[in-house]
């Protein structure tokens, strides 16, 4: 449960489960753009110890939270890699390991601010973020 522990530590340190606030508090620059290819929602680039996330500027509020949570997962778990978040990789069944980890990280973060009860449906939760139902497999309670 290292991912979940990492998420809980971040929430404790920064006092929020909002990925944008956490990233900004960590000194990560977030650049809204319309210059990414259509299949790319965001990209994380680290150079000379500085990290910048480029994110499509036309995402819904909830999709943006998920994408930033995913990129935060890369910042924490894959610090030395520059990553591109491809929609096709996150919803297909042939997901690279680091993309799967970033998806799980994002869902742990988002679920921490969500009241879970007996009527919780992970498919409804995923759809509420404007994400494909296939991503529900990354939601662990």
Secondary structure, DSSP 8 states (H G I E B T S, - for coil): -HHHHHHHHHHHHHS---HHHHHHHTT-EEEEES-S-TTEEEEEEEETTEEEEEEETT--HHHHHHHHHHHHHHHHH-TT--EEEEHHHHHSS---HHHHHHHHHHHHHHHTTS---TT--HHHHHHHTT--GGGGGG---
